[in-house]
Amino acid sequence: MYFVVSATHKPGRVQSGSEVQLAFADYLSSHPEHPDVVVHNAGPTHDEDVNTVDGFLLVVDASSIDSVRAFIADCPYSKAGTLAQTHIRMWDWRTGKPDG
């Protein structure tokens, strides 16, 4: 099943190129404790000034929403306490879907 994860950071908690942002990028590439989660698309979202990272958006393939919740709970942003809100929704991927 596909899921979309939309998260926002607490204001002023994440800077572009920060240690936690780099750790999150690494986590998206390698997360052996969550083998049932495949990250297809990921990237930061920005405030209106374009320079301020205010969250992230992910598209993942996972066995269940609980798997995605666990994946997000273990991510560097969660562990650093930067997340203000996280929304996880099942997604019916219709266009641009990878083969498989």
mmCIF file as gemmi writes it, N, C-alpha and C atoms, coordinates in Angstrom:
data_model
loop_
_atom_site.group_PDB
_atom_site.id
_atom_site.type_symbol
_atom_site.label_atom_id
_atom_site.label_alt_id
_atom_site.label_comp_id
_atom_site.label_asym_id
_atom_site.label_entity_id
_atom_site.label_seq_id
_atom_site.pdbx_PDB_ins_code
_atom_site.Cartn_x
_atom_site.Cartn_y
_atom_site.Cartn_z
_atom_site.occupancy
_atom_site.B_iso_or_equiv
_atom_site.pdbx_formal_charge
_atom_site.auth_seq_id
_atom_site.auth_asym_id
_atom_site.pdbx_PDB_model_num
ATOM 1 N N . MET Axp A 1 ? 0.839 -1.175 0 1 0 ? 1 A 1
ATOM 2 C CA . MET Axp A 1 ? 0 0 0 1 0 ? 1 A 1
ATOM 3 C C . MET Axp A 1 ? 0.887 1.241 0 1 0 ? 1 A 1
ATOM 4 N N . TYR Axp A 2 ? 0.382 2.258 -0.659 1 0 ? 2 A 1
ATOM 5 C CA . TYR Axp A 2 ? 1.119 3.52 -0.682 1 0 ? 2 A 1
ATOM 6 C C . TYR Axp A 2 ? 0.547 4.482 0.356 1 0 ? 2 A 1
ATOM 7 N N . PHE Axp A 3 ? 1.448 5.287 0.906 1 0 ? 3 A 1
ATOM 8 C CA . PHE Axp A 3 ? 1.076 6.278 1.907 1 0 ? 3 A 1
ATOM 9 C C . PHE Axp A 3 ? 1.799 7.579 1.603 1 0 ? 3 A 1
ATOM 10 N N . VAL Axp A 4 ? 1.152 8.684 1.951 1 0 ? 4 A 1
ATOM 11 C CA . VAL Axp A 4 ? 1.774 10 1.9 1 0 ? 4 A 1
ATOM 12 C C . VAL Axp A 4 ? 1.943 10.468 3.342 1 0 ? 4 A 1
ATOM 13 N N . VAL Axp A 5 ? 3.138 10.936 3.646 1 0 ? 5 A 1
ATOM 14 C CA . VAL Axp A 5 ? 3.429 11.481 4.971 1 0 ? 5 A 1
ATOM 15 C C . VAL Axp A 5 ? 3.742 12.959 4.792 1 0 ? 5 A 1
ATOM 16 N N . SER Axp A 6 ? 2.993 13.786 5.497 1 0 ? 6 A 1
ATOM 17 C CA . SER Axp A 6 ? 3.234 15.227 5.495 1 0 ? 6 A 1
ATOM 18 C C . SER Axp A 6 ? 3.516 15.631 6.938 1 0 ? 6 A 1
ATOM 19 N N . ALA Axp A 7 ? 4.651 16.266 7.143 1 0 ? 7 A 1
ATOM 20 C CA . ALA Axp A 7 ? 5.035 16.655 8.504 1 0 ? 7 A 1
ATOM 21 C C . ALA Axp A 7 ? 5.487 18.104 8.523 1 0 ? 7 A 1
ATOM 22 N N . THR Axp A 8 ? 5.237 18.756 9.644 1 0 ? 8 A 1
ATOM 23 C CA . THR Axp A 8 ? 5.739 20.113 9.847 1 0 ? 8 A 1
ATOM 24 C C . THR Axp A 8 ? 6.626 20.119 11.083 1 0 ? 8 A 1
ATOM 25 N N . HIS Axp A 9 ? 7.636 20.982 11.03 1 0 ? 9 A 1
ATOM 26 C CA . HIS Axp A 9 ? 8.553 21.14 12.152 1 0 ? 9 A 1
ATOM 27 C C . HIS Axp A 9 ? 8.075 22.248 13.079 1 0 ? 9 A 1
ATOM 28 N N . LYS Axp A 10 ? 8.489 22.162 14.317 1 0 ? 10 A 1
ATOM 29 C CA . LYS Axp A 10 ? 8.293 23.269 15.241 1 0 ? 10 A 1
ATOM 30 C C . LYS Axp A 10 ? 9.11 24.447 14.698 1 0 ? 10 A 1
ATOM 31 N N . PRO Axp A 11 ? 8.573 25.652 14.753 1 0 ? 11 A 1
ATOM 32 C CA . PRO Axp A 11 ? 9.286 26.81 14.193 1 0 ? 11 A 1
ATOM 33 C C . PRO Axp A 11 ? 10.71 26.949 14.718 1 0 ? 11 A 1
ATOM 34 N N . GLY Axp A 12 ? 11.627 27.19 13.77 1 0 ? 12 A 1
ATOM 35 C CA . GLY Axp A 12 ? 13.012 27.455 14.114 1 0 ? 12 A 1
ATOM 36 C C . GLY Axp A 12 ? 13.833 26.254 14.553 1 0 ? 12 A 1
ATOM 37 N N . ARG Axp A 13 ? 13.295 25.05 14.433 1 0 ? 13 A 1
ATOM 38 C CA . ARG Axp A 13 ? 13.992 23.866 14.944 1 0 ? 13 A 1
ATOM 39 C C . ARG Axp A 13 ? 14.899 23.186 13.927 1 0 ? 13 A 1
ATOM 40 N N . VAL Axp A 14 ? 14.689 23.413 12.625 1 0 ? 14 A 1
ATOM 41 C CA . VAL Axp A 14 ? 15.49 22.732 11.608 1 0 ? 14 A 1
ATOM 42 C C . VAL Axp A 14 ? 16.032 23.747 10.617 1 0 ? 14 A 1
ATOM 43 N N . GLN Axp A 15 ? 17.337 23.715 10.428 1 0 ? 15 A 1
ATOM 44 C CA . GLN Axp A 15 ? 17.984 24.567 9.448 1 0 ? 15 A 1
ATOM 45 C C . GLN Axp A 15 ? 18.424 23.718 8.267 1 0 ? 15 A 1
ATOM 46 N N . SER Axp A 16 ? 18.374 24.282 7.066 1 0 ? 16 A 1
ATOM 47 C CA . SER Axp A 16 ? 18.831 23.578 5.88 1 0 ? 16 A 1
ATOM 48 C C . SER Axp A 16 ? 20.294 23.188 6.057 1 0 ? 16 A 1
ATOM 49 N N . GLY Axp A 17 ? 20.601 21.931 5.808 1 0 ? 17 A 1
ATOM 50 C CA . GLY Axp A 17 ? 21.965 21.434 5.952 1 0 ? 17 A 1
ATOM 51 C C . GLY Axp A 17 ? 22.366 21.103 7.374 1 0 ? 17 A 1
ATOM 52 N N . SER Axp A 18 ? 21.408 21.135 8.298 1 0 ? 18 A 1
ATOM 53 C CA . SER Axp A 18 ? 21.717 20.838 9.696 1 0 ? 18 A 1
ATOM 54 C C . SER Axp A 18 ? 22.008 19.355 9.887 1 0 ? 18 A 1
ATOM 55 N N . GLU Axp A 19 ? 22.578 19.04 11.023 1 0 ? 19 A 1
ATOM 56 C CA . GLU Axp A 19 ? 22.926 17.655 11.341 1 0 ? 19 A 1
ATOM 57 C C . GLU Axp A 19 ? 21.696 16.742 11.312 1 0 ? 19 A 1
ATOM 58 N N . VAL Axp A 20 ? 20.582 17.207 11.87 1 0 ? 20 A 1
ATOM 59 C CA . VAL Axp A 20 ? 19.382 16.37 11.897 1 0 ? 20 A 1
ATOM 60 C C . VAL Axp A 20 ? 18.81 16.197 10.489 1 0 ? 20 A 1
ATOM 61 N N . GLN Axp A 21 ? 18.9 17.229 9.662 1 0 ? 21 A 1
ATOM 62 C CA . GLN Axp A 21 ? 18.417 17.106 8.283 1 0 ? 21 A 1
ATOM 63 C C . GLN Axp A 21 ? 19.269 16.102 7.508 1 0 ? 21 A 1
ATOM 64 N N . LEU Axp A 22 ? 20.569 16.135 7.691 1 0 ? 22 A 1
ATOM 65 C CA . LEU Axp A 22 ? 21.455 15.174 7.019 1 0 ? 22 A 1
ATOM 66 C C . LEU Axp A 22 ? 21.22 13.754 7.533 1 0 ? 22 A 1
ATOM 67 N N . ALA Axp A 23 ? 20.98 13.617 8.839 1 0 ? 23 A 1
ATOM 68 C CA . ALA Axp A 23 ? 20.69 12.293 9.404 1 0 ? 23 A 1
ATOM 69 C C . ALA Axp A 23 ? 19.38 11.749 8.851 1 0 ? 23 A 1
ATOM 70 N N . PHE Axp A 24 ? 18.392 12.612 8.663 1 0 ? 24 A 1
ATOM 71 C CA . PHE Axp A 24 ? 17.115 12.19 8.089 1 0 ? 24 A 1
ATOM 72 C C . PHE Axp A 24 ? 17.298 11.711 6.651 1 0 ? 24 A 1
ATOM 73 N N . ALA Axp A 25 ? 18.101 12.43 5.874 1 0 ? 25 A 1
ATOM 74 C CA . ALA Axp A 25 ? 18.378 12.017 4.491 1 0 ? 25 A 1
ATOM 75 C C . ALA Axp A 25 ? 19.027 10.634 4.466 1 0 ? 25 A 1
ATOM 76 N N . ASP Axp A 26 ? 19.962 10.388 5.368 1 0 ? 26 A 1
ATOM 77 C CA . ASP Axp A 26 ? 20.59 9.063 5.465 1 0 ? 26 A 1
ATOM 78 C C . ASP Axp A 26 ? 19.567 8.007 5.859 1 0 ? 26 A 1
ATOM 79 N N . TYR Axp A 27 ? 18.7 8.338 6.796 1 0 ? 27 A 1
ATOM 80 C CA . TYR Axp A 27 ? 17.666 7.417 7.273 1 0 ? 27 A 1
ATOM 81 C C . TYR Axp A 27 ? 16.732 7.004 6.136 1 0 ? 27 A 1
ATOM 82 N N . LEU Axp A 28 ? 16.407 7.946 5.257 1 0 ? 28 A 1
ATOM 83 C CA . LEU Axp A 28 ? 15.528 7.623 4.143 1 0 ? 28 A 1
ATOM 84 C C . LEU Axp A 28 ? 16.16 6.598 3.204 1 0 ? 28 A 1
ATOM 85 N N . SER Axp A 29 ? 17.482 6.624 3.101 1 0 ? 29 A 1
ATOM 86 C CA . SER Axp A 29 ? 18.202 5.691 2.228 1 0 ? 29 A 1
ATOM 87 C C . SER Axp A 29 ? 18.44 4.339 2.874 1 0 ? 29 A 1
ATOM 88 N N . SER Axp A 30 ? 18.608 4.323 4.184 1 0 ? 30 A 1
ATOM 89 C CA . SER Axp A 30 ? 18.935 3.083 4.886 1 0 ? 30 A 1
ATOM 90 C C . SER Axp A 30 ? 18.227 3.042 6.23 1 0 ? 30 A 1
ATOM 91 N N . HIS Axp A 31 ? 17.282 2.126 6.345 1 0 ? 31 A 1
ATOM 92 C CA . HIS Axp A 31 ? 16.516 1.963 7.58 1 0 ? 31 A 1
ATOM 93 C C . HIS Axp A 31 ? 16.236 0.461 7.783 1 0 ? 31 A 1
ATOM 94 N N . PRO Axp A 32 ? 17.282 -0.308 8.094 1 0 ? 32 A 1
ATOM 95 C CA . PRO Axp A 32 ? 17.149 -1.768 8.185 1 0 ? 32 A 1
ATOM 96 C C . PRO Axp A 32 ? 16.147 -2.242 9.238 1 0 ? 32 A 1
ATOM 97 N N . GLU Axp A 33 ? 15.861 -1.402 10.234 1 0 ? 33 A 1
ATOM 98 C CA . GLU Axp A 33 ? 14.893 -1.801 11.253 1 0 ? 33 A 1
ATOM 99 C C . GLU Axp A 33 ? 13.453 -1.699 10.733 1 0 ? 33 A 1
ATOM 100 N N . HIS Axp A 34 ? 13.287 -1.162 9.517 1 0 ? 34 A 1
ATOM 101 C CA . HIS Axp A 34 ? 11.962 -1.045 8.889 1 0 ? 34 A 1
ATOM 102 C C . HIS Axp A 34 ? 12.034 -1.56 7.448 1 0 ? 34 A 1
ATOM 103 N N . PRO Axp A 35 ? 12.297 -2.87 7.281 1 0 ? 35 A 1
ATOM 104 C CA . PRO Axp A 35 ? 12.475 -3.401 5.929 1 0 ? 35 A 1
ATOM 105 C C . PRO Axp A 35 ? 11.211 -3.379 5.081 1 0 ? 35 A 1
ATOM 106 N N . ASP Axp A 36 ? 10.055 -3.238 5.712 1 0 ? 36 A 1
ATOM 107 C CA . ASP Axp A 36 ? 8.802 -3.241 4.954 1 0 ? 36 A 1
ATOM 108 C C . ASP Axp A 36 ? 8.385 -1.845 4.488 1 0 ? 36 A 1
ATOM 109 N N . VAL Axp A 37 ? 9.226 -0.84 4.706 1 0 ? 37 A 1
ATOM 110 C CA . VAL Axp A 37 ? 8.938 0.522 4.253 1 0 ? 37 A 1
ATOM 111 C C . VAL Axp A 37 ? 9.912 0.879 3.13 1 0 ? 37 A 1
ATOM 112 N N . VAL Axp A 38 ? 9.353 1.211 1.969 1 0 ? 38 A 1
ATOM 113 C CA . VAL Axp A 38 ? 10.154 1.635 0.817 1 0 ? 38 A 1
ATOM 114 C C . VAL Axp A 38 ? 9.814 3.096 0.541 1 0 ? 38 A 1
ATOM 115 N N . VAL Axp A 39 ? 10.827 3.953 0.564 1 0 ? 39 A 1
ATOM 116 C CA . VAL Axp A 39 ? 10.632 5.373 0.298 1 0 ? 39 A 1
ATOM 117 C C . VAL Axp A 39 ? 10.778 5.596 -1.203 1 0 ? 39 A 1
ATOM 118 N N . HIS Axp A 40 ? 9.722 6.119 -1.826 1 0 ? 40 A 1
ATOM 119 C CA . HIS Axp A 40 ? 9.747 6.392 -3.27 1 0 ? 40 A 1
ATOM 120 C C . HIS Axp A 40 ? 10.091 7.842 -3.573 1 0 ? 40 A 1
ATOM 121 N N . ASN Axp A 41 ? 9.525 8.757 -2.827 1 0 ? 41 A 1
ATOM 122 C CA . ASN Axp A 41 ? 9.769 10.19 -3.024 1 0 ? 41 A 1
ATOM 123 C C . ASN Axp A 41 ? 9.887 10.844 -1.66 1 0 ? 41 A 1
ATOM 124 N N . ALA Axp A 42 ? 10.772 11.824 -1.58 1 0 ? 42 A 1
ATOM 125 C CA . ALA Axp A 42 ? 10.955 12.516 -0.306 1 0 ? 42 A 1
ATOM 126 C C . ALA Axp A 42 ? 11.591 13.869 -0.55 1 0 ? 42 A 1
ATOM 127 N N . GLY Axp A 43 ? 11.228 14.811 0.286 1 0 ? 43 A 1
ATOM 128 C CA . GLY Axp A 43 ? 11.865 16.109 0.203 1 0 ? 43 A 1
ATOM 129 C C . GLY Axp A 43 ? 11.335 17.061 1.245 1 0 ? 43 A 1
ATOM 130 N N . PRO Axp A 44 ? 12.138 18.09 1.537 1 0 ? 44 A 1
ATOM 131 C CA . PRO Axp A 44 ? 11.717 19.083 2.514 1 0 ? 44 A 1
ATOM 132 C C . PRO Axp A 44 ? 10.669 20.02 1.914 1 0 ? 44 A 1
ATOM 133 N N . THR Axp A 45 ? 9.832 20.556 2.783 1 0 ? 45 A 1
ATOM 134 C CA . THR Axp A 45 ? 8.945 21.642 2.388 1 0 ? 45 A 1
ATOM 135 C C . THR Axp A 45 ? 9.521 22.921 2.996 1 0 ? 45 A 1
ATOM 136 N N . HIS Axp A 46 ? 9.159 24.048 2.391 1 0 ? 46 A 1
ATOM 137 C CA . HIS Axp A 46 ? 9.742 25.323 2.803 1 0 ? 46 A 1
ATOM 138 C C . HIS Axp A 46 ? 8.656 26.34 3.122 1 0 ? 46 A 1
ATOM 139 N N . ASP Axp A 47 ? 9.007 27.243 4.015 1 0 ? 47 A 1
ATOM 140 C CA . ASP Axp A 47 ? 8.146 28.364 4.341 1 0 ? 47 A 1
ATOM 141 C C . ASP Axp A 47 ? 8.082 29.297 3.128 1 0 ? 47 A 1
ATOM 142 N N . GLU Axp A 48 ? 7.237 30.282 3.186 1 0 ? 48 A 1
ATOM 143 C CA . GLU Axp A 48 ? 7.082 31.209 2.062 1 0 ? 48 A 1
ATOM 144 C C . GLU Axp A 48 ? 8.364 31.924 1.675 1 0 ? 48 A 1
ATOM 145 N N . ASP Axp A 49 ? 9.297 32.059 2.613 1 0 ? 49 A 1
ATOM 146 C CA . ASP Axp A 49 ? 10.552 32.754 2.287 1 0 ? 49 A 1
ATOM 147 C C . ASP Axp A 49 ? 11.519 31.858 1.514 1 0 ? 49 A 1
ATOM 148 N N . VAL Axp A 50 ? 11.171 30.617 1.3 1 0 ? 50 A 1
ATOM 149 C CA . VAL Axp A 50 ? 11.91 29.624 0.523 1 0 ? 50 A 1
ATOM 150 C C . VAL Axp A 50 ? 13.196 29.166 1.2 1 0 ? 50 A 1
ATOM 151 N N . ASN Axp A 51 ? 13.717 29.91 2.141 1 0 ? 51 A 1
ATOM 152 C CA . ASN Axp A 51 ? 14.97 29.554 2.796 1 0 ? 51 A 1
ATOM 153 C C . ASN Axp A 51 ? 14.761 28.755 4.073 1 0 ? 51 A 1
ATOM 154 N N . THR Axp A 52 ? 13.555 28.758 4.604 1 0 ? 52 A 1
ATOM 155 C CA . THR Axp A 52 ? 13.289 28.099 5.869 1 0 ? 52 A 1
ATOM 156 C C . THR Axp A 52 ? 12.62 26.746 5.647 1 0 ? 52 A 1
ATOM 157 N N . VAL Axp A 53 ? 13.271 25.696 6.092 1 0 ? 53 A 1
ATOM 158 C CA . VAL Axp A 53 ? 12.698 24.358 6.021 1 0 ? 53 A 1
ATOM 159 C C . VAL Axp A 53 ? 11.623 24.274 7.1 1 0 ? 53 A 1
ATOM 160 N N . ASP Axp A 54 ? 10.387 23.941 6.683 1 0 ? 54 A 1
ATOM 161 C CA . ASP Axp A 54 ? 9.312 23.879 7.677 1 0 ? 54 A 1
ATOM 162 C C . ASP Axp A 54 ? 8.679 22.492 7.811 1 0 ? 54 A 1
ATOM 163 N N . GLY Axp A 55 ? 9.202 21.505 7.075 1 0 ? 55 A 1
ATOM 164 C CA . GLY Axp A 55 ? 8.67 20.15 7.181 1 0 ? 55 A 1
ATOM 165 C C . GLY Axp A 55 ? 9.18 19.264 6.067 1 0 ? 55 A 1
ATOM 166 N N . PHE Axp A 56 ? 8.431 18.192 5.812 1 0 ? 56 A 1
ATOM 167 C CA . PHE Axp A 56 ? 8.802 17.291 4.721 1 0 ? 56 A 1
ATOM 168 C C . PHE Axp A 56 ? 7.577 16.561 4.205 1 0 ? 56 A 1
ATOM 169 N N . LEU Axp A 57 ? 7.729 16.004 3.006 1 0 ? 57 A 1
ATOM 170 C CA . LEU Axp A 57 ? 6.701 15.198 2.373 1 0 ? 57 A 1
ATOM 171 C C . LEU Axp A 57 ? 7.349 13.905 1.899 1 0 ? 57 A 1
ATOM 172 N N . LEU Axp A 58 ? 6.7 12.789 2.161 1 0 ? 58 A 1
ATOM 173 C CA . LEU Axp A 58 ? 7.191 11.477 1.731 1 0 ? 58 A 1
ATOM 174 C C . LEU Axp A 58 ? 6.089 10.724 1.011 1 0 ? 58 A 1
ATOM 175 N N . VAL Axp A 59 ? 6.485 9.9 0.05 1 0 ? 59 A 1
ATOM 176 C CA . VAL Axp A 59 ? 5.616 8.887 -0.53 1 0 ? 59 A 1
ATOM 177 C C . VAL Axp A 59 ? 6.31 7.559 -0.261 1 0 ? 59 A 1
ATOM 178 N N . VAL Axp A 60 ? 5.62 6.677 0.462 1 0 ? 60 A 1
ATOM 179 C CA . VAL Axp A 60 ? 6.216 5.391 0.829 1 0 ? 60 A 1
ATOM 180 C C . VAL Axp A 60 ? 5.287 4.243 0.458 1 0 ? 60 A 1
ATOM 181 N N . ASP Axp A 61 ? 5.878 3.089 0.301 1 0 ? 61 A 1
ATOM 182 C CA . ASP Axp A 61 ? 5.155 1.832 0.125 1 0 ? 61 A 1
ATOM 183 C C . ASP Axp A 61 ? 5.413 1.038 1.4 1 0 ? 61 A 1
ATOM 184 N N . ALA Axp A 62 ? 4.356 0.573 2.045 1 0 ? 62 A 1
ATOM 185 C CA . ALA Axp A 62 ? 4.506 -0.148 3.312 1 0 ? 62 A 1
ATOM 186 C C . ALA Axp A 62 ? 3.371 -1.155 3.465 1 0 ? 62 A 1
ATOM 187 N N . SER Axp A 63 ? 3.573 -2.095 4.347 1 0 ? 63 A 1
ATOM 188 C CA . SER Axp A 63 ? 2.578 -3.15 4.569 1 0 ? 63 A 1
ATOM 189 C C . SER Axp A 63 ? 1.358 -2.65 5.329 1 0 ? 63 A 1
ATOM 190 N N . SER Axp A 64 ? 1.527 -1.58 6.115 1 0 ? 64 A 1
ATOM 191 C CA . SER Axp A 64 ? 0.402 -1.065 6.899 1 0 ? 64 A 1
ATOM 192 C C . SER Axp A 64 ? 0.702 0.355 7.371 1 0 ? 64 A 1
ATOM 193 N N . ILE Axp A 65 ? -0.338 1.032 7.796 1 0 ? 65 A 1
ATOM 194 C CA . ILE Axp A 65 ? -0.144 2.38 8.347 1 0 ? 65 A 1
ATOM 195 C C . ILE Axp A 65 ? 0.647 2.315 9.651 1 0 ? 65 A 1
ATOM 196 N N . ASP Axp A 66 ? 0.513 1.217 10.389 1 0 ? 66 A 1
ATOM 197 C CA . ASP Axp A 66 ? 1.298 1.067 11.621 1 0 ? 66 A 1
ATOM 198 C C . ASP Axp A 66 ? 2.793 0.983 11.317 1 0 ? 66 A 1
ATOM 199 N N . SER Axp A 67 ? 3.142 0.353 10.198 1 0 ? 67 A 1
ATOM 200 C CA . SER Axp A 67 ? 4.555 0.308 9.786 1 0 ? 67 A 1
ATOM 201 C C . SER Axp A 67 ? 5.081 1.704 9.497 1 0 ? 67 A 1
ATOM 202 N N . VAL Axp A 68 ? 4.259 2.521 8.863 1 0 ? 68 A 1
ATOM 203 C CA . VAL Axp A 68 ? 4.668 3.893 8.556 1 0 ? 68 A 1
ATOM 204 C C . VAL Axp A 68 ? 4.783 4.71 9.842 1 0 ? 68 A 1
ATOM 205 N N . ARG Axp A 69 ? 3.841 4.523 10.747 1 0 ? 69 A 1
ATOM 206 C CA . ARG Axp A 69 ? 3.92 5.227 12.039 1 0 ? 69 A 1
ATOM 207 C C . ARG Axp A 69 ? 5.213 4.882 12.774 1 0 ? 69 A 1
ATOM 208 N N . ALA Axp A 70 ? 5.572 3.608 12.784 1 0 ? 70 A 1
ATOM 209 C CA . ALA Axp A 70 ? 6.81 3.184 13.45 1 0 ? 70 A 1
ATOM 210 C C . ALA Axp A 70 ? 8.033 3.77 12.753 1 0 ? 70 A 1
ATOM 211 N N . PHE Axp A 71 ? 8.005 3.805 11.419 1 0 ? 71 A 1
ATOM 212 C CA . PHE Axp A 71 ? 9.09 4.376 10.627 1 0 ? 71 A 1
ATOM 213 C C . PHE Axp A 71 ? 9.294 5.852 10.987 1 0 ? 71 A 1
ATOM 214 N N . ILE Axp A 72 ? 8.199 6.605 11.078 1 0 ? 72 A 1
ATOM 215 C CA . ILE Axp A 72 ? 8.285 8.026 11.422 1 0 ? 72 A 1
ATOM 216 C C . ILE Axp A 72 ? 8.717 8.194 12.884 1 0 ? 72 A 1
ATOM 217 N N . ALA Axp A 73 ? 8.22 7.368 13.764 1 0 ? 73 A 1
ATOM 218 C CA . ALA Axp A 73 ? 8.593 7.465 15.187 1 0 ? 73 A 1
ATOM 219 C C . ALA Axp A 73 ? 10.09 7.251 15.392 1 0 ? 73 A 1
ATOM 220 N N . ASP Axp A 74 ? 10.714 6.443 14.544 1 0 ? 74 A 1
ATOM 221 C CA . ASP Axp A 74 ? 12.149 6.158 14.656 1 0 ? 74 A 1
ATOM 222 C C . ASP Axp A 74 ? 13.03 7.122 13.872 1 0 ? 74 A 1
ATOM 223 N N . CYS Axp A 75 ? 12.433 8.041 13.124 1 0 ? 75 A 1
ATOM 224 C CA . CYS Axp A 75 ? 13.254 8.919 12.282 1 0 ? 75 A 1
ATOM 225 C C . CYS Axp A 75 ? 13.996 9.959 13.13 1 0 ? 75 A 1
ATOM 226 N N . PRO Axp A 76 ? 15.103 10.476 12.615 1 0 ? 76 A 1
ATOM 227 C CA . PRO Axp A 76 ? 15.886 11.468 13.364 1 0 ? 76 A 1
ATOM 228 C C . PRO Axp A 76 ? 15.101 12.712 13.787 1 0 ? 76 A 1
ATOM 229 N N . TYR Axp A 77 ? 14.163 13.16 12.97 1 0 ? 77 A 1
ATOM 230 C CA . TYR Axp A 77 ? 13.37 14.326 13.364 1 0 ? 77 A 1
ATOM 231 C C . TYR Axp A 77 ? 12.521 14.03 14.595 1 0 ? 77 A 1
ATOM 232 N N . SER Axp A 78 ? 11.896 12.857 14.633 1 0 ? 78 A 1
ATOM 233 C CA . SER Axp A 78 ? 11.094 12.492 15.808 1 0 ? 78 A 1
ATOM 234 C C . SER Axp A 78 ? 11.971 12.39 17.04 1 0 ? 78 A 1
ATOM 235 N N . LYS Axp A 79 ? 13.111 11.731 16.884 1 0 ? 79 A 1
ATOM 236 C CA . LYS Axp A 79 ? 14.018 11.559 18.019 1 0 ? 79 A 1
ATOM 237 C C . LYS Axp A 79 ? 14.584 12.885 18.522 1 0 ? 79 A 1
ATOM 238 N N . ALA Axp A 80 ? 14.716 13.871 17.622 1 0 ? 80 A 1
ATOM 239 C CA . ALA Axp A 80 ? 15.22 15.188 18.015 1 0 ? 80 A 1
ATOM 240 C C . ALA Axp A 80 ? 14.109 16.1 18.532 1 0 ? 80 A 1
ATOM 241 N N . GLY Axp A 81 ? 12.871 15.646 18.444 1 0 ? 81 A 1
ATOM 242 C CA . GLY Axp A 81 ? 11.756 16.435 18.946 1 0 ? 81 A 1
ATOM 243 C C . GLY Axp A 81 ? 11.402 17.642 18.096 1 0 ? 81 A 1
ATOM 244 N N . THR Axp A 82 ? 11.687 17.585 16.793 1 0 ? 82 A 1
ATOM 245 C CA . THR Axp A 82 ? 11.428 18.74 15.935 1 0 ? 82 A 1
ATOM 246 C C . THR Axp A 82 ? 10.031 18.744 15.312 1 0 ? 82 A 1
ATOM 247 N N . LEU Axp A 83 ? 9.333 17.609 15.33 1 0 ? 83 A 1
ATOM 248 C CA . LEU Axp A 83 ? 8.056 17.531 14.628 1 0 ? 83 A 1
ATOM 249 C C . LEU Axp A 83 ? 6.919 18.165 15.426 1 0 ? 83 A 1
ATOM 250 N N . ALA Axp A 84 ? 6.182 19.053 14.75 1 0 ? 84 A 1
ATOM 251 C CA . ALA Axp A 84 ? 5.004 19.666 15.355 1 0 ? 84 A 1
ATOM 252 C C . ALA Axp A 84 ? 3.762 18.846 15.018 1 0 ? 84 A 1
ATOM 253 N N . GLN Axp A 85 ? 3.634 18.463 13.747 1 0 ? 85 A 1
ATOM 254 C CA . GLN Axp A 85 ? 2.5 17.673 13.288 1 0 ? 85 A 1
ATOM 255 C C . GLN Axp A 85 ? 2.952 16.687 12.228 1 0 ? 85 A 1
ATOM 256 N N . THR Axp A 86 ? 2.311 15.526 12.223 1 0 ? 86 A 1
ATOM 257 C CA . THR Axp A 86 ? 2.559 14.525 11.194 1 0 ? 86 A 1
ATOM 258 C C . THR Axp A 86 ? 1.222 13.941 10.76 1 0 ? 86 A 1
ATOM 259 N N . HIS Axp A 87 ? 1.015 13.9 9.455 1 0 ? 87 A 1
ATOM 260 C CA . HIS Axp A 87 ? -0.197 13.305 8.901 1 0 ? 87 A 1
ATOM 261 C C . HIS Axp A 87 ? 0.208 12.171 7.972 1 0 ? 87 A 1
ATOM 262 N N . ILE Axp A 88 ? -0.396 11.017 8.163 1 0 ? 88 A 1
ATOM 263 C CA . ILE Axp A 88 ? -0.139 9.849 7.327 1 0 ? 88 A 1
ATOM 264 C C . ILE Axp A 88 ? -1.471 9.441 6.713 1 0 ? 88 A 1
ATOM 265 N N . ARG Axp A 89 ? -1.48 9.337 5.393 1 0 ? 89 A 1
ATOM 266 C CA . ARG Axp A 89 ? -2.704 8.974 4.694 1 0 ? 89 A 1
ATOM 267 C C . ARG Axp A 89 ? -2.413 7.895 3.663 1 0 ? 89 A 1
ATOM 268 N N . MET Axp A 90 ? -3.344 6.944 3.521 1 0 ? 90 A 1
ATOM 269 C CA . MET Axp A 90 ? -3.247 5.993 2.411 1 0 ? 90 A 1
ATOM 270 C C . MET Axp A 90 ? -3.412 6.791 1.124 1 0 ? 90 A 1
ATOM 271 N N . TRP Axp A 91 ? -2.725 6.338 0.078 1 0 ? 91 A 1
ATOM 272 C CA . TRP Axp A 91 ? -2.732 7.09 -1.173 1 0 ? 91 A 1
ATOM 273 C C . TRP Axp A 91 ? -2.934 6.142 -2.339 1 0 ? 91 A 1
ATOM 274 N N . ASP Axp A 92 ? -3.837 6.5 -3.228 1 0 ? 92 A 1
ATOM 275 C CA . ASP Axp A 92 ? -4.094 5.749 -4.445 1 0 ? 92 A 1
ATOM 276 C C . ASP Axp A 92 ? -3.259 6.37 -5.564 1 0 ? 92 A 1
ATOM 277 N N . TRP Axp A 93 ? -2.058 5.865 -5.727 1 0 ? 93 A 1
ATOM 278 C CA . TRP Axp A 93 ? -1.093 6.424 -6.672 1 0 ? 93 A 1
ATOM 279 C C . TRP Axp A 93 ? -1.559 6.107 -8.092 1 0 ? 93 A 1
ATOM 280 N N . ARG Axp A 94 ? -1.865 7.137 -8.867 1 0 ? 94 A 1
ATOM 281 C CA . ARG Axp A 94 ? -2.443 6.925 -10.204 1 0 ? 94 A 1
ATOM 282 C C . ARG Axp A 94 ? -1.513 7.291 -11.342 1 0 ? 94 A 1
ATOM 283 N N . THR Axp A 95 ? -0.747 8.354 -11.237 1 0 ? 95 A 1
ATOM 284 C CA . THR Axp A 95 ? 0.129 8.742 -12.329 1 0 ? 95 A 1
ATOM 285 C C . THR Axp A 95 ? 1.577 8.775 -11.846 1 0 ? 95 A 1
ATOM 286 N N . GLY Axp A 96 ? 2.497 8.403 -12.74 1 0 ? 96 A 1
ATOM 287 C CA . GLY Axp A 96 ? 3.905 8.421 -12.406 1 0 ? 96 A 1
ATOM 288 C C . GLY Axp A 96 ? 4.345 7.307 -11.481 1 0 ? 96 A 1
ATOM 289 N N . LYS Axp A 97 ? 3.485 6.324 -11.274 1 0 ? 97 A 1
ATOM 290 C CA . LYS Axp A 97 ? 3.779 5.216 -10.368 1 0 ? 97 A 1
ATOM 291 C C . LYS Axp A 97 ? 4.928 4.362 -10.92 1 0 ? 97 A 1
ATOM 292 N N . PRO Axp A 98 ? 5.876 3.975 -10.054 1 0 ? 98 A 1
ATOM 293 C CA . PRO Axp A 98 ? 6.975 3.128 -10.524 1 0 ? 98 A 1
ATOM 294 C C . PRO Axp A 98 ? 6.458 1.74 -10.903 1 0 ? 98 A 1
ATOM 295 N N . ASP Axp A 99 ? 7.161 1.089 -11.809 1 0 ? 99 A 1
ATOM 296 C CA . ASP Axp A 99 ? 6.785 -0.28 -12.194 1 0 ? 99 A 1
ATOM 297 C C . ASP Axp A 99 ? 6.872 -1.188 -10.992 1 0 ? 99 A 1
ATOM 298 N N . GLY Axp A 100 ? 6.061 -2.17 -10.98 1 0 ? 100 A 1
ATOM 299 C CA . GLY Axp A 100 ? 6.156 -3.114 -9.885 1 0 ? 100 A 1
ATOM 300 C C . GLY Axp A 100 ? 4.848 -3.621 -9.542 1 0 ? 100 A 1
